[in-house]
Amino acid sequence: MSLKLYDKKRNFKDTSEPKGRLKKQTDKRLVFVVQRHKASHLHYDFRLEMDGVLKSWAVPKGPSLNPSDKRLAMMVEDHPYDYKDFSGVIPEGNYGAGIVEIWDEGYYSDMDESDYDSAVKKLKAGLAAGNLKFKMFGKKLKGEFALVRLKKAEENSWLLIKHRDAFAVDEAYDSEADTPKNSPINKWLKENGKPVKKKIAKPEKEKESTSADVPEKKMEHFIPAMLAQTGEQAFDDEDWIFEIKWDGYRAIAELDKKEVKLYSRNGLVFNEKYPAVIHALKKLNINAVVDGEVTVLNEEGLPDFQKLQHYSDYQNYPIVYNVFDILYHNGEDITGWPLTDRKELLKKLLKMGDIIKFSDHIETYGTAFFKAIEERKMEGVMAKRANSLYYPGKRTADWLKIKHTVTEEAIIAGFTEPTGSRKYLGALVLAVRRGNQLVYAGHTGTGFDEAKLKEVYEILKPITTKTSPFKGKVKTNTPVTWVKPQLVCEVKFTEITKDGKFRHPVFLHLREDKEPEDVTMQNQLREGGEPDKKFQRNKKEGADKPLIKRGRDAVLKAGEHNIVITNKDKIYFPESGITKLQVAEYYDAVSKFILPYLKNRPESLKRSPNGINGQSFYHKDAGDEAPEYADTFEVSSSGNKTINYIVCNNKATLLYLANLGCIEMNPWHSTTQHPDHPDYFILDIDPSEENTLPQIVDAALAVKEVLDKIGATSYIKTSGATGLHIYVPTAAKYTYDQVKEFAHIVCSYAQQLVPDFTTLERNIKKRGSHRIYLDYLQNNPGQTIASVYSLRPKAGATVSTPLEWKEVNHELRLDAFTIHNVLERIKTKGDLFKGVLGKGIDMMKCLKKLNKL
């Protein structure tokens, strides 16, 4: 293994880091170390010994002992074996400047704990395959882990995952909470306030970056970028090519063998902001002017504009300059060449690495390409006429930007006063240009957390003015502070109203790379002032009913709200062909029955945007981006952070969640009025692989037998998967700890009735494949389980359905209740579950009866 890159990045006269030397093998155990590293951004360096060096990954959030956490791990250059003992200060001006301390250390092996030579062979094979599995024997990290390379991301993007074993935890795990308060880094920060002493003074003329970390220096002479018009929808055409639309900063690079200039479409200098890109461009050693987009990749290997905008805090994330065009070569102006000829030359000139990438394209098949981009949750597609010329600074129909999310830029004209506990500002007043005038385009108060509110407020405060930029009066709920119309932000929204306002705009971020002059009504309306088809209204069906947009979206009515269901024909259940729209229509139809069980309960969103066979993820902190009709509930979590949950109190919110890809609904057991006191407790009859249906039924009946004997009313529903859920109402009279302990006692008695095939052992390996787990641990604060009447992401589109106890027999079929028949069942039997929200049991009386059993 080579340590040349490691050595090249360091000045060993200035840093005390060990020089790059291969380890001479002495002992027969492989070591690991995890170092906590406070540079511009706090992160963890995860290092495994292999072939005489330390294979290294930067883990921004630190390792986790919770198997549900998939922590991004960016593979970096190999480090010398001696680095395992390094801690201390890396002086400013050096690579990785900051403070390093050892967070955990020990040794590791392959999964079979083989002898040294066999273990090394297996581990190297796993590393090469991008699926490295190993056991750790550290002070904090113990048991089985895996490093898995992300297939569709950059080669250095991996995930660090804890396997479920005896050392795994189910509660939230925070590496910071597992760090002593008097650790070297924490002591230094407390005493000094900064990670390192400055050794290199900044030039006197250098300006401090804004809090949004965007350069203010502008070039006097620069080449403006060619601009695109907005396209309605993807299309196929053999005369066009199709590229990825990158979510970043547009950047022109002027290169010669002596100097590199990198700047935005409006001439803002990027050289000092992105030194890694400048360094990579210099290594190209060419004389050219190229056009591209700077992006920063997130944990999923996808462009993340927020991290790019605050890049100084995210320098451990990969930065990429995606180059898609060339304007000059060796002093020759080639903007008059056809686009495909320019790209062919560009591809030959670029020496691609981790930072410089050629932004390739496909020909003809734009529709399929758009669908693939959409499935990857990227911003959209650039459609370009294959023979188009390059017109600097011009917006032309030869280039079209086609987005799958509806976003636009807006000028910030002012901000309203905050209300309640909110700080800094209430909402931003938005504007666009129509000719030489500014026109009001609505206002947005969503999309902010407190840090973002403070950041935007501090940027706006110096440019406040007493004069409104509008001719007429603007109606707002609270007084407005006007600002000079100098700043542009980007918002996402559902539609544009007939009078030209954004409906349900959500603030995304500031766009300091965009000029207010560019934000015209042409971005929202077609040339000639006619509304874009995708935002037209159906006059016959009422002013608030937009037409289906782009032919791919649909609209469902929820009271006064029109809920857009995007990509309506996307298949969510491949075996049965059920689409996203059918899922939304089910929730529309069942809303009367499911909403009582969701009302005032925070939701942990389990999103499956690509259907049941696609990757799903939990999205708790979703309230900041919620539309105005959705209620939210803020909860304090570890590290002084807050989670803003969505609360589903109406049909509009229910359909909004369905559009987000929430196939199932997962509410808390308690409400926002009594968050620490659940309205019921749940006993989950959770079978293992080899359990039979009669055993599942008998286990549930054993629980009911215990509950009946102690006078506890109970209700039962299918899980929608393989098990059954038994609910016991408590009417919020007891705490989570009290009901959990009571549930434990009930399960203990029930287990004694059917001991041959039930257990209270949660660990899957220990309980084996033939025992049903009587799960009482579903009763923790913040715990969620699929709601009654909720769809489940299972083949057949099963629904978690309430049962009459007489139906719980050996003839029961757990997969019998689906999206196709549950509504008819409800019409016939009514709501069998409504007693769950009724009178609660008297737990003390029940306990007294338990003692007599």
N, C-alpha and C positions, 0 to 999 in steps of 0.2 A: 504494500500500500504506500502511496506517495504522500509526503507531507509538504510538498512544494507550495501548494496553495496556502496552507496554514502559515508557512514561513513568510511567504510573499506579502501577506496581509499585516505583518507585525514588524515593529521596530524594536528589537530586543535590547537596544541601548536605552530605551525609554520605558519599556514594560517589563515586569518581573515574571511574565508568563514563561513556562519552560520552552526551550527550543525544540524543534521538531526532530525527534530521534525515535527510531523503531525500538520496541521493547525486545530485549533478549529473554526468551522464555526460561523461567526458573520454576515457579510453582505450577500446580496443576489445577488451579481454579481460575475461572474467568471473572474479572471484576466488573463492577458497574459503579457509576457515580451520577448523582443528580445535583447540579449546581444551580442555585438561585442567583439570578444575574440581574442587577439593577443597572441597566444602561439607559437609553432614552425612554425605554419602556420595560417594565418588569416582566421577566419571563424565566422559564426554567430550561436548562440545558441537560438533556438526557443522553448519557454516554455509555456505550457497551464496548467492552474490550473484544477485539477480533483481529487476528493477523498482526498482532504487535502494535495496533493503534486503537484509539477510541472512536468507534463509529458514533456519530453525533447528530442529534436532532434538537431543534429549538421548539419547545412546547409552550406556547403563549400562556395558557391557563394552568399549566402544571399538570402532573399526573393525577389520576383519580383512582380510587378504590371502588367506585360504583360502576358496574358493568354497563349501565345505560349511557354513561358518558363516553363519547368518542372524541378524544382530544386531538386537535390538529398538531402534527409534529412535522416541522419542516427540516428535511435532512440538509445538513451543512457539511463543510469540509471536515475530513478526518483530523482528529487532534492527537497529539502524542500521548503515549501511555502515562507519562509523568503528570499530565494535566489532571489526573484523578485526585491529586493532592493539592491542587492550586486553589487558593482563596486570597482575596485582597483586592487592591485598587488597580484598575487599568486606567492610566492617566488620560485626560482629555487630549484629543488629537490623535489617539490611537484607535485602531479597529476595536469595536466593542467596548468603548470607554465606559467605565462605571465600576461597580463593586460586585465581586463574586464571593459567594459563600457556599459551603457544602451543605445541601439540604438532606441528602440521604446517600448512603454508600453501602457496599456489601459485595456479594458475588452472585452470579447467575449461571444457569445451565440450560440445556435443551429440555424439552417437555418430559423426556424419559430419564433425565438425570444420568446420562450416559457417561462413560469415561471421557477424559479430556479430548482426545483425538476424534472420537466419534461425535461428541457434542459439537466441536468446531465445524466438522464436516456438515452436520445437519443444519447448524445455524447459518453457515455461509450459503447453503442451498436455499434456505428460507429467505435470506436477504436478497439473493439474486432473483428469486421468484416474486418478491414484493409481498411476502406473507411470512413474517418472522415471528415464530411462537417460542416462548421461553418462560422459565420459572425464575423468580427473583427471591433472594434471601437477604433482605436489607433490614434496616431498623424500622422503616415506615412502609416500604413497598415489599410485599410478600405475596407469594403465590404465582398464579399463571397470568401472563400478559401476552399481547400480540401487537406487532407493528405491521399495519397493512397499507400498502401503497395505493393511493387513489388512482384508479385506472384512467379516468378522463381528465386528469389535471396534470400539472407539471410533474416531471419525474421526481422532484424532491418533496412532493406533498404526500404525507403519510397520516395515518390515524393511530394513536396509541389507545389501546382498549384493554380494560381489565376483564379477565375471564371470571365467570361466576364460580367461586370455590369457597372454601372455608374462610378465606381472608377478605372476601368481597363484602361490601356494605350496600344497603338499599337506600339509606338516607343520603341527602346531598353531601358531596365531599368537596372541600375547598382546601387546596394546598396551602393557601395563606393562613387559614385557621389552624393548620398543622405545623405552623412555624413559630418558634418561641418569640415572644415580644422583645426579648433582649438579644436577638440575633445580631450579628455584626452589621448587616445592612440596616436593620431597624434602628440600632444604636447610632449609626452614622447619620442617617436621615434625621433623627431626633436632634442630634447635636449640631449638624451642619446645614441641614435643610437642602443640600444638593449632594449628588452622588460623588462628585470628584472636584478637586480643585482645578481651577482654570490654569492651563499652561500657555495657551495660545490666545492672545488678545484678538478681539474682533476688530476689523477696520473701523475707523471712526465714522465713516460715512454709511456704514451698513445700518439699515433700518430693521427694527424688530419685526418679526412676522406677526400678522394678525392672529387672533385666537383660532381662526379657521385655517391658519398655516398656509396661506396662499401668497405668493410674492407680490409686492407692490411695484417693483421696478419695471418700467416699460421701455422697450427699445424705440429709438427714434425712427429707425429704418428696418422694416421687416417685410416678409412676404406673407400676406394674409391667406388663410386657407380657403379652398373652394368649399362651398356649402351645399347642402342637399335640401330638397323640398320634402314634405311629408307625404308618404304613400298610404293609400287606403288599406291595401291588403297584399299579401304575397301572391306571386303569379309565376307562371312558367313562360319563358321566351328565349329562343335560341340566340337572340341578339343581345342578351343581357348576362351579366355575371352577378354573383351574390356572395357577399362577405358577411362576417360577423359584425354586428354593431357593438363596439366595445363601450363599456360603461366607465369612462375615465376622462382624462383631459386630452383634448386634441393638441398635438404638438408638432411643430415644424422643426426640423433639425438641419442646420447648415454645417456641413462638414468639409474641412480640408485637413491636410496633414499636420497643420500647426494648431488649429483652433476648432472648437465645437461650440455652436450656439444652439440652444434648445429653448423654444418659446411657444406660447399659446397662440391660438388663432388670432388673438388681438394684440400680440406682441409682448405679453408678460413673460419675463425671463424665468426660466426653469433651472438654470445651471446650478445654482446653489441649493435649490430645493431637492433635486434628484441627482446627487453626485454619482451614484452607482450607474445610472443611465449614461451620464457624461463619460465616465470611465470606459464603459462598454462601447460607446460610439467611437471614442478615440482609437480603440483597438481595431476598428474596421479599416482604418488607414485608406480611406477613399476621399475623393473630391466630389461632393454631391450635395443636393438639397432634397431631403425626403420628408414625407408626410406620414403621420401615424397617430397613435393614441397611447398615452401612458396609463397603465392600470396597476392596481395592487390586488393580489389574489387573497381571498379569505380562506376560512377553514375548509371549505368545500372545493377549493381550487378555482373559484369563480371571481370575476372582477367585483370589487367592493368599493364603491365611490366614497363612502364615509371614511374608510381606512386610508384611501388615497388623499382625501382632503386634509386629514390629520396625520400625514405620513410620518412626521417626526415622532409620533407616539407608537407607530406600527412598523418600525424599520426592520423588525425581525420577520415580517411577512414578505413574500416575494414580490418584487416590482418588475414589470415587463413593459417594454416599448414595442407595441405592435405596429410594424411599418407596412403601409399598404400602397404607397405611391411614391414616385420620384419625379422631381420637377427639373432638376439640372444635373448634368453629369460632365465632369471635367470642364466646367465653364459653359457648356452648351445648353441652351434652353430647349428642353424636350417636352414642354407642356403642349406642343402641337402634335405630339405623337398620339396614336390611338392608345387607350388605356391598357389593353392587353399587351401591347408592345412595351409600354413603360413597366408594367409589372414583371414581364419576362426578364428585362434588363435588371430590375431591382432584385429579383430572386438570385440572379447570378452574382451580384455584387455583395449581398449580405452574407456575413459569416455569423450564423445564428448560434446563440448560446442560451444561457439561462435568462438573460435580460432582453436581448434583441431577438425579436421573432418576426418572421415574414408572415403577414396576414394574408393567408391564401384564400381562394375562392372556389366556388363551383360554377359551372356553366348551365344555363337553361332551366334547371329544375329548382326554382325558387320556393315553390310551395312545400316540397318535402324538406328542404333545407330550413325553412322557417319553422316547420313543425319540430324538427330536431333541436333547434335553438330554443324553442319554447319549452320543450321537455327538460332541457338543462337549466331552465330558469334564468336564461340570459336575457339581455335587454331587447334584442331584436336583430334585424337583418338590414344591411345596406345593399340596395339594388342599384347597379350601375350599368349604363349602356356600354357594351364592350368596346365600341370604337369612340367613346367620348374623349374630348380634349380636356385639359385642365385649365380652368378659368379662376385665377387667384382672386379671392374676395367676392366671388359671384355666387348667388344661389340659383341653381339650375335644375330643371326637370330631368336632366341626364343622370342625376344621382337622387335616389329616393331613400328616405329612412322609414323603415316599417317596424313599428314597435308592437309587442304583444301586451304591454301595459300602457295605459293611456296616461302619458305625462307631458307636461309643457313647462316652459319657463314663464315666469311672471315677474313684473317689476314690483318691488316693495314700496308702497306709497305712504305707509304709516303703521302704527300699532295701537291697539286698544289697551285700556287699563286692565290689570288682572283682577279677578274676583275670588272670593273665598280664600283658600290657603295657597293659591297659585302665586308665584313670584314673577317679577320682572315685566311680563307683558301677557295680555290675554290672547289676542289674535293679530296676525299680520293682515293689513289691508293691501289687496292685490290690484294691480293695474296692468293693462297692455296698451300698446300704441295703436291708434287708428288715424292714419295720416300723421299730422303734426300734434295731435291731441292725445292726452292720456285718458283712458276710459276705465271706469271701475269694473273689476272682474271678480268681485267676491272677496271673502276673507277666510283665513284658515287659522284655527287654534289647536289643531291636532297634529300629531307627528313629533311632538316635543317631549323630551324629558327635562329635568331641571337644569342639567348641565348645558343642554342645547338652548334652552330659554335664556340662560345667562349669557352664553356666547353671542347669540343673535342680538340681544339687548345691548350689550357692550359695543357691538359694531354699529348699531343704529344710533346710539345715544349722541355721538359727536356730529351727526348730520341731521339732527332734528331742526324743524322749521315751524314757524307759526302759520304758514300759508298752505292751504290745501292745493294739490296739483290738479284737482278736478273742477270743472266749471260748475256743476250742480252739487247739491248736498248728497252726502253718503250716509245712509242709515246704518248705525251700529248700536249694539246693546250697551256699550260703555264709551266714555269719551275717548277721542282719538288724539294721539300725538303724531303729527305729520312729520315725514322725513323727506329730504331731497331725493328725488327718484333716480338714485345712482346704483342701487344694488338689485341683482337678479337672483331669484330663487327658483327651484324646480319643485313642482307639485304633481301629485297624481290625483286623479279625479274620476268620477263615473261618467260624466257627460258635460256638455256645455249647453246651458239653457237658451231659450229662444232670445233672451235679451243679452246674451253674450257673457254670462257669468259661469265660473266653474261650479259644478255641483259636487258637494262633498270633497273639497280639496284637502289633501293631506300634505303637509310640509315634508319634503325629503331632505334638501340641503341647499346651501347657498351656491351660486355659480359665479364666482368672481372672474372666471374665464369668459363670461358672456357679457356683452354690452347691452344696456337698456334699449339702445336704438334697434337692436335685433329682435326685440320682443314685440312683434306687431300682431294685429288681428289676423294677418295672413297665416300665422301658425295654426290658428284655430278655424279660420274660414277659407273657403276656396277663393281663387282669384275671381274678381267680379262681385264679391260680397255674398255669394250664395253659401249657405251652410254646407259643411261637409256631410256627405250621406250618412256617415256613421253616427252623426249627432242630430239628424233630422227628427222631428216629432211626428207622431201619428195624430193628425188633427181629429180624425173620426173617433179615436179612442181616448181623447182627452189630452190636455197640454202636458201632463206629467208622464206620458207613456212613450218612451223612445222606441224607435224601430229596432229590430235585431241589427246588430252592428257587424259589419264586415262579412256577414253571412255565417260567422262562426260563433256569434254570441246570441244570447236570448235574454229576455227581460221577464221577471216575475213581479207581480204587484203585491205589495204588503202595505195595506192602508194607503197613506199618502206617498209612500216611498216606492221607487222603481229599483229593483235589485237586479243588477246585470250579472248574468251567469256566463262567464267567459268560456270559450272553447267547449261549447255545449255538447258537441258530438264526441268528445274524448271518451274512450272506453275505460270505465272504471272497474268493471267486472268482466274480464275477457271470456270466461266460460259461458256466461249467459248474455253477453253483449250489452249489458246495462251501461248507459252513458252517464256523464256528469249531470246533464240536465234531468235525467230520470231520478237521480239521487236528490237533486234540489226539489223536484216536483213531489217526491215522497214526503220530504220534510214540510213542504207547503201544505200538503193534504193532512198530515198527522199533527200539525202545529198545535191545534186545539188541545190535543191529548198529552203531548210531550212537554209543552211549555210550563205547566204547573210544577213539573219535576226539575226544571231548569231555573225557574224564577228566583232571582236574588242569590244565585249560587255561582261563584267564580268558576270559570271553565279552564281546564287544561286542554288546550287544543292539540289533538293528534291529527296532523295533516298528512294526507296521502295524495298529493297533487297529480300524481301520475297513475292513480288507481291502486288496486290491491296488490299488484305485483311490482309496483314501483317502490322507491325508498320512502318510508314515512318518518316523521320526526315530531317531537312534542314542542309546542310553542306556547309557553305559559305567558310570557311578557308580551302580550299582543295588544294591550289596551291603548298604547300611544298612537297606533295607526288605525284605530277603530273609527268608523264613521260616526257622525253626530247622533244618530239614533241608537247607538249601542252604549249601554251603561258599562262602567268600569269600576274596579275595586283595587285599591293600592295596598300592597302588603309589604312590610319590611322584611328583608331577608338578611343573611349573613353579610358581613363586610359593609354595613350601612347602605346596602343596595336596596332598591325597592323593585317589586314586580307588580306590573299593572295588568291585572286580569280582566278579560272581557266577561261581562255578566249578561246572559241571554234572557232578556225580559220581554222580548216581542218577536213577532214573526220576521220582521225585517232583519234583525240580528241573526236569527236562526238561518235564514237564507244566505246572509252574508258569510256565515261560517261554512255553510255548504259550498259556497263558491270558492272559499279558501282551500277546499280539499278536505274538509272535516267530514269524513264518511261517518264517523261515530261522534257522539256527544258525551263528554266526560265531566260532569259537574261535581263540585264538592258535596260532602254529606251535610255540611252546615251552610247557613246563609250569611249574607253580609251583615245582617242585624245581630246575629249571635255566632260569630265565626269560630269560637272555641267550644261551642255546644252543638253537636250534630243532631239532626232531626230523627235519625235512625242509626242502628248499627247493622252491619252486613256480615253474613257468614257465607263465604265463598266455597262451594263444593268443587274443588279443583282436581280433576282426575289426572293420573299419569297415563303413559302411552298404552299400557296393557289392561287398564280398567274397562269393564264392560258397562253397558247402559244399566242393567239391573243393579250393579254395584253402586253406580252414581245415584240412582233413585233410592236405594236402600239407605245410603249415607244421608241423603236429604231427609228421608222419613225418620231416621234416628234423631237428627237434630230437632225435627218437629215434635217428636215424642217427648224429648226433654223440655222443650218450650211449652208444650201443652200441659205437662205435669206441674209446671211452676206458674202457670197462668199468664204466659207471655204471648200475646197475639203476634202472628207472623204471616208474612206474605212471600210468595216465591215467584221467580221469573227465570226464564232461560237466560244464559249468559250471551246467547247468540253465537257461541262457539261450541265448546265441548262440555261445559259445566252448568251448574245451577247457582243462583244467588238467592239467599234467604234474607229478607229484611225484617227487622223488628223496630217498630216506631218508638221513639223516646221523647218526642216533642220538645227537643232542646232543653231538657231538664238536667242533663248530666254532661260532664266534660268528656273529651275524647279519651283521656286516660281511664276514666271510670267505665265507659261503655266497652273499651277494648279489653279491660280486665274481666268484665262480666262476660263478654263474648268468649274469652279464653276458657272460662269456667264451663260455659255451656258446651263448648266443643270438647272439653275434656270428658264430660259425662257422656256425650254422644259417641265419642270414640270408643268408650268402654262397651257400648252396645254392639258395635261392628268392628271389633279389633283386628279381624283377619285382613281387612283390605283398606283401612283408614289409618291416618297418622297425623300428628301435630308437628312433624319434622318438616321444616320448610326447605332445607337443602335437598335439591333434586337427587344428587348422587347418594346421599345417605338414606333417603326414603325409598329409593329404588323405582322401578318402572311399573309396579303393580299395586301401589297404594295411593288412595285418594287423600289429598291434603285438605284437612278442614281448616281453612284459612281465616283466622280471626284478626290477622294483622292488617286487613284492609281498613281498619278503623283508626287511622292516624290523621292528624291535621294536614290538610292539603291533599290527602289521598283521594284519588278519583277512580271510578269504575263506570263502565258503559251504562248510560241511563236506560231506564225502561223506555221502550219504543224506539231505541236507537238502532240504526243500521250497524252492522259490524263488517269490517273489511275482510270477509271470508267468502269463499266460493259459494255461489248460490244467493248472495245478498241476504243473509239471514238477519233477523231482527230480534233484539232482546225483548222477549214477550212475556207478560204476566200470565200465570197459570192459576186455575183453581186447584186446590190441593188434591181433589179427587182425580185430576188428570195426571198427577205424579205417580205413575205406575209403570210396570214393566213394558207396557205398550207405547209409552211416550217416545216420540221422535224429536230430538233436539234441533234437527235441521228442518223441521216441518213449517216453521214460521218465517216467512220471507217478505220481501218488498212487495210481492205479488198478492199476498193474501191477508196480511195483518190488518189492513184497514177494514176489510169485510168482517174479520173476526171481532174487531172493536165495535162495529155496528151491531153485531149479534149479541155479544156478551157485555158490552159497556166497558168502562175502565175498571178492571179488576184490582188495580193497584192503589186506588185513591185513599184507602185506609192507612197507607204508609205515612201520609202527611196528617193523619188525624191524631186522636188521643194516644199519648205515649204510655208505656208500661210503668208500673210502680216497681222500680228495681229492688228496693229494700224488701218488699213483700215477696218478690220472686226469689231473692237470696235466702230468705227464711225457709221457703219451701224447698230450695235446693239442698239445704242442710239436712232435710228430712228424707231425701232420696236414698 
